[in-house]
Amino acid sequence: MKKDLLSKTQAPPGKKVPAKKSGISKSPPPIPGLSNKANRYFILCFFLFAFILYGNTILNKYAVDDNLVTNNAVVQQGFKAIPQIFSTRYFSQQGNVGSTAADYRPVVKATYAIEYQLWGDKPGRSHAINILLYWVLSVLLFFILKRMLSSYNILFPFLITILFMAHPVHTEVVASLKNRDEILAFICGLGSLWVLLEYSRNFKVRYLFLAGLIFFFGYLCKSSILPFIFLIPLVLYFFTGIKMTKVIPVFLALTAVVFIAQLGPRLFLPPFPRINFFIENPLYFQKDIWTRLGTGFVSLLFYLRILVYPHPLLYYYGFDMVPITNLANIWAVLSLLIYAGLFFYALRKFRKKRFISFAVLWYLIAIAMYSNVFIPVVGIVGERFVFNASLGFCLALVFFIFKIFKTDPQSLTIEMDSRLKIVAVMILLLIPYTILTVSRNRDWRNLFDLYRNDVESLNNSAKANIDYAGYLMGTVYQDQNFLRTGHVNEYKYQVIVTHFRRALDIYPNNYLTTNDLGTVYLFMGKNYDSATYFLRKAIAIDSTLQPAWVNLGMAYREQKRYQEAIECYNHILKVNPNQIKAIFALANVYNDMGQFDRAVRMNEDVMKSYPKQEMPYVNIGNYYMLRKDTVTAVNYWEKAAAINPSFELCVQLNSLYLIKGDRAKADYYYRLGEQIAKQSR
């Protein structure tokens, strides 16, 4: 029988360590260390593998939600932004129907500010940092596993780490810059665990304090570190042999840290104004416990499915990708049986400290907070939610591979035949995992590629259809050709309409989407009947919101239904007399009706109240141009350009001065327009 060369470094020379059959030892032997040279080889191996898996993400740009936390005005202040980052929420956003904000994650956001200070707007370098962090996480995981499994063959923790690294379900976390918070939180969770393993050997209070500090730091990265409150005591119970009386203080200390981390920011942050949407998760509006349980178990079945068969991987799910159901659903029942079986099996082997019991409990604890049973989660399910829990899956899978070939992972000498079979099976797993990971990374190249590649598999996701249509709609409104001529590519227009309508088929009562579809028909399709239909429908959904009233007035104006347009704008001004967009729109209607003086007077009133507002000058210039008074029109437009020049205004002034033969002014507005166009790209 040939001995495993790696395992020779784990036992004193000439001494054979017998295999343990009865489970995890209550009092493991002192931590055996590999030579520094061997450790360096492992570290190098993980480094190379991390870049094999994710190296192609360095070519990627920004993707989903990156603009909220990485590519924005705050982060682009560099070091100067750090005090602001630590005194504000992760992000805040103002929309048509209100504002929303995320929780407090200053540490991860500060890393983006530091990066911007060091090398500016370089998404490739930010992706490289994500890879390095993933490598650090993997190295830390390996050495923790090696420490926990000190009586095991070194091949066992090595294969667990490699399998964990390669699992394609991690692509969302590593390939998405916004999800760096997950990596950092996991690193801090493992860091706390490492320190507390040291604490379990000598019970020095300084280790408990240091672990609490690392845990606090991790919570400021993201609250996904929370499962470690239970996972760390689980590890201490299974792998250190310390008494429960020593484990309980650790649990209480970590709980206290979380309490401080949650309560502290509330002392200086404004209330959390997050708006929950039905299409993100209908359970926000569903209090029935049976629906929570049914949908929760269907969600849990999804997590098992993507761990076993990680394809297709998608950036978002939401309503109606996962059925909102009760426990009468067959998939909910199947999931309940599977999870109940896993739980009771783990409990049955709990006192014996069997490894498989530990692996199952790690998975169950890590995934519980994303089950939707306790708290609904954004998107109903998500691949990033299984990041931590996937370690439990990898622990169990590698253990079973050893058992299939009747090999005890605690045996420090493994026959060559068994070792080759185990490695061969792992390679058969790692090759497709690596191919799937590298391929999936390319989908995250940029926002357009991600939406376009995923939307076919997300046909039942209202949010995904809205995202894709909304992204394309935004590109049209930024297209200089469209702004000049009003012409839009017919294919792009049809794609936008198709996906907005699909979103409304899934969830008809979505105000924002109904309004957006109405504006697409209005401004891009010039289909005023369809525009009027959907804008009136949006108002029927919520008549208190103003955007649909504004757009409906525009649709009526295009149809020369002036009195109905006036009614729309008067409705807005009755609610909000200072809504200047409605004032401008109403003035335009009066000008169309031939009431020129009244239209000019309304804009002049706005000038007095808002002297830095350029639109009154633009509007009056338009009115004079319609009366063929070019000189007065240009005079007003130049005043508008002096306040806030737009690309369209510069193009107009350039054309008029070319006609007049004033080359100097024509060139000035041409250069100004070019500069504005570059800034908007």
N, C-alpha and C positions, 0 to 999 in steps of 0.2 A: 504494500500500500504506500503510495506517494503522499507526502505531507504537503499541505498548502504552504508555499513559501511565505506568503503574507502572514499566515497565522503563527509562524515561528516567532515573530516579534512580540507576540502577545503572551507568551509563557516563558518562564525562566529556562535557560538551557538545561537540557537533560531531564526536564520535568514535564510529564504529560498531564494535562488538565482533563479530567473525565467530563463527558457530556452530561448535562442535567436534563432529566426527562420529566421531572415533576412540575415544571413551571419556572417562574422567575424567582430567583433566590431572594430571600428576605434580607440577607446581608451579603451583598456581592463583594468580591475581593477588591483590593485596592485597584484604582484605575490604572490599567497597564497602558503605557504610551508607546506608540510606534516611534521609530527613530525620527529625528528631525528631517532627515533626507526623505524618508517615506511620506511624512506629512506634506513636505513640499511637492512631492509627486502628485498626491491627491489634490492639493490646492490647484496645481497647474492643470490637472485633468479637468477639474470643475470649471476652471477659467476657459479652457479651450472649448468645452462642451457648451458653455453658456453662449459663446460667440458663434459656434456652429448653429445653435438653435435660433438665436435672435440677432445675429450680426447684420442681417439684411434690413433690420428696422432702422439702422443708421441712415438709410436712404429715404426714410419716411418723413413726411411733414407733420402738420397738426391734424387732429381728428376730433372725435366727439368730445365736446365740452372743454377742449384744451384752451379755448379762448377765455373761458371763465376764470382759469387759475394759472395758466402758464403764459399765454400770449395776450396780455392785456396791459392797460395803461399803468396799473399799480405796479405790477412786476417789472415793467420796463423802467422804473425809477432806480432799479438796482438796490444797492445797500441802503439808500435813503428810504426805501419802501418798508424796510423791516419793522421799524416802530409802528407804522400804520398796519402792517400785516398782523402784528401781535395784539393790536387793539381793535380789530374788526373781524367780522365773520369771514368764512372761507371765500364766499362770493355773495354778491347781491345783484339782483336783476330787476329792471323795471320793464313791465310788459303792458300790453293794451288793456289787460283786465286786472292789473295790480302788480305788486312787487313780491319777490320771493327771495329767500336767502338760504344758504346752507349753514351747517353747524361750524364749530370753531376748530380749524385745523391749521394753525399758523406755521408749524414746523415744516411741513411739506411745501407750503407755498413760499416760505422763505428760501428753500433750496432753489426754486425757479428764479427768484430775485437775484440770488448770488450768481447763478449761471449767467443771467443777463448782464450783470455787472462785469463778469469775467470775459465773455466773448460775444455779447449781443444776441441778436435773434438768430440762433443756430439750432433748429430743432434736431438736426442730426446728432449734435453733441449731447443734447438732453436725452435722446434715445440711448446713446452710448452709456450715459450715467445710469439709466434704468437697467441696462444689461449688467453693469458693474455691481449695482445694488442686488440684483438677482443672484449674481455670483457670490457676493458676500453672504446673502441669506443661505445659499446652498452649502457654503463652507461651514457656516455656523451650525446649520442643521446636521451636517455630517459629524462634526466633532461632538455635538450634543448626543446624537445617536450612539456614537462610539463610546461615549462616557456612560450613557444609560445602559448600553448593552455590552458592558465590559467583559462579560463572560461569553460573548458570542464571537463567532468567526467574523473577521473584519470584512469579509465579502458581503455579509448581510447588511450592515448599515451603508456600505458603499452602493449596493444595488438599489436600496431604498432611495437614497439621495439622487442617484442618476435617473431613476424612474420618475421621481417627483419633479426633477428639473425638466424632463422631456415631455411631461403630460401636456397635450395641446390645449387643455382647458385653461392653462395659465396665460395664453396669448393675450387675452384682454387686459390682464394686469401688467404684463411687461411691455407689450407693443403700444399701449395707450399711455401717454404721458400723464394724463389726468389721474390715472390709477396708481401712480407711484405711492400714493398714500397707503395702499394695501401692502406694498412691499415693505415700506418703512415700519408700519405697524407690526407686521409679522416679524421683522428683524428685532424689534424692541421686545416683542413677546418672547422670542427665543433667547434674547439677551438676558431678560429677567429670569428665565428658566435656568440658564447657565449659572448665574450668580447664586440662585437659590439651591442649585445642586451643591455648590460649594458650601453654602450655609448649612445644608443637611449633614455635612461632615464635621463641622466644629461649632455650629450654632452661635457664631459671632454676630452681634447685632448690626455691625457695619455692613454685612452682606445683605441683611434684610432691608436696611436703609437704601443701599445702592440699587437693589432690585426694584424697590418702590420708586426710586428716581427714574430708572430706565422705563418702568411701566408708565409713569406719568408722562414722560417724553413721548412714549408710543401712543398714548391716548390723544395727545395733541397732534399726532399724525392722522389718526382715524380711530373711531370707536370700535372698529372691527377687531381690535385687540381684546375686547371684552371676554371672549371665550377662554382666554388664558387664565382668568380668575379661577376657573374650574380645572383647566388642563394642567396647570402647574401643580396643584395639589394631587392630581391624578398621577402625574409622573413621580412625584415624591413618594406616594403610597406604593406604587408598583416597583420602583427601581432603587429606592434608598434603604428601605427597611426601617425608616424612622417611625416612631409611634404616632398615632393619629393625634395625640395631644400636642405634638410638635407641628403637625400639618395644619391644624385649625388656625393657629395664629397667622400662618402665611396667608391663608384664605382671607382672614379678617383684615390683614394689612393691605392686601391688594384691593379689597372692597373699599377700604377707607381712601386709598389713592384715587380710585374711580370717583368716589363721592366728591373729593376735593377738586378733581379735574372737571367734573360736571358743574359743580356749584360755583367755582372760582370765576369763570368767564361771565356768569350771569350778573356778577356784581358791577361790571362795566360795559356789557353789551346790551343793546336794545332788544326788545322781545323778538322771538324767532317768527318771522312772518311768512313761513313757507306755505305756498298754495298747493294743495293736493288735487290732482286731476283724476277723473274717472278712468281715462285711458291709460294712466300709469298703473293704477291698481284699484279696481272697484271695491276692494275690501276696506278702503279708507271710509267708505260710506255704508258699509255692511257690518252691523253689530251682532248678527246672529251667530252664536257659537258653533252651530252645526255647519254653517257655510264656511266659517273660518277653518274648522277641522277638515272638512272635505277638500277645500281648496289647498289647505296646508299639506295634506298627504299627497295630493296630486303634484304639488310643487316638490315635495321630497322625492317622489318617484322620478321627476325630471332630473334631479341632481344625480341620482344613481345612474340614470341612463347616459348622461353626458360623461360621467366618469368611465363607464364601461365602453361606450361607443361615442367618442367625442366628435360627432359630425352630424349635421352641419353646425358650425360655431357661428353665433350671431351676436351683433353688438347690442341688441335690445330685444325685449320680448313684449311685456305689457299686455293689455286687453286687445284681442281675444285669442292670444296664443296659448294661454293656459285656462282651461274652463273654470268658471266660478261655479262651484257645485257643493253639494252636501255629501255626507258619508254614504249615500245610496249609490254614488257613482262607482262603477266597477273598478276603475283605476285607483280611486281613493281606497277602496276595500283592499285591493291587491297591495297597495303601498302600506296600508295599516298592518296587514299580515306580515309583510317583509320586515318593517321596522320594529314591530312588536317582537318578532322572532329574534332579530338582532339584539334588541334590548334585553330580553330575558336570557338569551344565551350569554351575553356579556355579564349580566348579574350573576348567573349560575357559576361562572368561572371567576368571579370577582375576588372572592376570598382566597382562591388558589393562586391568584396573580398570574393567570395565563396570558401570554403575549397577545393572543387573538382577542381576548377580552379587552385588553388595553387599546388595541387598534380600533375596535368597534366603538368603544366609548369615546375615543378621540374624535372619530368621525361624527358621532351623534351629538356630542357637546358642541363641536365647531359649527355644525350645520343648523342647530336648533334655532338660533336667532334669525335665520333667514327662511324659516318654514312658513311664515305668514300666520301662524297660529297665535303667537303672542303679540307681534306688531307687524302690520302690513309693510312690505318693502317695495321700494320703487321698481317698477317693471315686473312685479310679481315674482319673477325668477331672474337670475343673472349668473353668468359664468364666473364673474369675480367673487360672487358670494361663496363659491365652493373652493376658493383658493386654499384656505386653511384646512378645511375638511378633507381635501384631496390627499393630505398626508396620511390620514387614517386609512384611506383606500390603498395607498401605496404600501403602507406597513402590512396590511392584510394580504395584498396580492403577492408580494415577495415572499411572505411567510408560506403561503399556499404553494408557491412554485417550489420552494424547498421541500415541502411535505409531499408534493406529487412524486418527487424522486427519492422519497424516504430518507431525506437528509435532515438531520437535526441542525438548525442554525447555531445552536450552542456548542456544536462540536468544533473544536479548534483544528481538527484535522479532517478534511473532506476528501474523499477519494477523487482521483482525477476524472473518472468516468462521470460521477455525479456532478462534479464542478462544471465539466464541459456541457452537460445537458442543461444545467441551470443557466449558464451563461448564454447558451444557444437560444433558449426560450426568451431570455431577456432581450437578446439582440432582435429576435423576431417581433418583440413588442416595440423596441426602441426605434427600429427603422421606420415603421409607419408613423409612429408618434413624431419623430423628427421631421419627416416629410410633411405631415399635416401642420406642424408648427411653423416651419419655414414658409409653406404655402399660405397659411393664414396670415402671417405677418405682412404679406404683400397686399392683402385686402385693407390693411390699416395704413396704406400709403398716404392717403389724405381723405378728407371727408366725402368727396364725391365718389371715389372708388369704393369706399366702405358702404355707403348707402346703395350705390348701384349694384354691388355684388351681393348684398344681403337681402335686398328688398324682395326678390323672387321667393326666397324661403320664408319671408315675413309677410306673406300675403294677408294673413289674418291679424296682423299687428296694426292697429290704428295709428299708433305713435310712429312706427317705422314708415308707413305710407305718408304721413304728414311731414316727417323729417325730410324725406326725399323730395317731395313736391315743394316744400318750403325752401329747401336749399336751391333747387332749380329756379324757383320764383325769385329768390334773392339775386341770383346771377343775372336774370333778365333785367331787374331794376337797376343793376350796376353796369349794364351793357351800354356803352356810349352810343352805339348805333340805335338802340331802342329809345334812348333818351332824346336823340335828335329827330328820329323819324317815326317813332311809335311802332315800328315793325319788329315782330318777334318771329324767331324760327318756328315754323309750323309744327315740326316734330317735337320740339321741346315743349311747345304750348300744349300739345295733345298729351304728352307724358305727365305734365303738371296736372291737367284736368283729370286724367285717369286715376292718378294716385290720391288726389284730394277726394274724388268721388268714391274711391274704394274705402278711404278712411271713414267717410260718412255712411257707407253701407254697413260698416262694422259698428259704428257708434254715431247715430244720426243727430244726437242732441249736443254736438260739440259746437259751441258758439264760434270759437276762433277759426275752426276749419271752414265752417259755413260762410263766415265773413270773408275768409281768404279766397275761397272758391268764387264768391261773388265778385271780388276785386279782379281776379284773373279773367273772368268773363268780361268785366267792365273795361279794364285797361289794355289787356292783351288781345282778347278775342273780339272786342267791340260788339259782343253779343249782349245787347242791353236787356233783352227780355229775360235771358237766363240770369244775368247779373241781378236784375230786379227781383226775380223769384228767390234766389238764394239770400240776398240781403234782407228781404222781408222775413224770410225764414229765420235768419239769425236774430232779428229783432223779436220775433215770436219766442225764441229760446230765452232771451234776456233783453228786455226793453230798456233796462237801466244803463247799459253800456253804450258808449257813444260811437265807437268806430263804424258800426254798421249803419247808423243814422247818417253819418258823414258820407259814406260811400253810396248809400241809397239816394241821397240828395244829388250826388254827381251823376248817378245813372238816370235819374229823372231829368236832370239838366240836359244830358246828351239826347234824351228823347223829346226835348222841348216841352216837357211837362212841368213848366216853371212853378205853377202854384203848389204842386205837390213837393217840389224841391224846397220851396220857401217854407213849407210846413215842417219838413225834416229839420232844417237849420234853426227854425224858431223853437222847435222842441228842444234842441241841444242848448240853445241860448237861454231858454227858460230855466233849465237845470243849472247851467253854468254860464252866466253872462260874460265871463272873461275868456271864453273859449275862442281864441283869435282865429283858429283854422275855420271854425264855423262862420265867423264874421267875414273872412275873406271869401269863403264859398258863397255866402249869401250876397255879398257885393257883386261877385261875378254873375250871379243869376240876374240881379237887377240891371247890370250892364247889358246882358244878353237881351233883356226885355226893353232896352232902349233908355233906361233911366241912368244915363251916364253920370250926371251930377251927383246923384244919390250914391252911386258906386264909389266915385272918387272921395266923397265926403266920409264914407264909412272907413276907407283906408287911411285917410288923413287923421281920423280920430285915433286909429291904432298907432300911427306915428307919434302922436303926442304922448301916449301912455307907454309905448315901447320904442324909444328912439334908436335902439340898436337892432331893431327888427328890419330885415331887408325886404321882406315880402310885400309890404304896402307899396314900396317903390316899384317893384317888379310888376305888381298888379296894375298900378296906374299907367306904367309904361305900356303894358299890354293893351289897355283901353285906348290910349292915344294911337298906338300902332294900328288898331282896328279902324280908327277914324282917319288913317293915312297921314297922321301928323308924326312923321319919322323923327324930326328934330326933338320934339318934346319927349317922345318915347325914349330916345337914346339918352337924353338928359336924366330921366328917372332911372333908367337901367344902370347908368354909370354910378349914380348915387347908391344903388343897391349893391353893385360890385365893390364899391369902396367899403361898404359895411361887411359884407360876407359874399365873396364871389363864388359862383357855382360854375361847373363845366358848361352847362347849357347856356348860361348867361354870357360866358366868355365867347362861345361859338357864335352866338347871335350878334354880339358887338363886333367880333372879328369880321363877320360877313358884311355887316352894314358899313363898317369903315373901309373895307375893300371896295365896296360899291361907290363910296364917296371919294375914293382915291387917297385916303389918309393912311399911307402905308405904315407910318410910325405907330399910330394907335392900333391899327389892325395887327401888327406884329406883337405889340404889347399884350393884347388880349389872347392872341394865339399862344404865346409863351405861358401866360398865366393859366390858360385852359389846360395846356400840356402838363404843367406842374400839378394841378388839381387832379388830373386823370391818373398820374403816377402815384399820388398819395392814396388814392382810393383803391388801388390794386391790391 
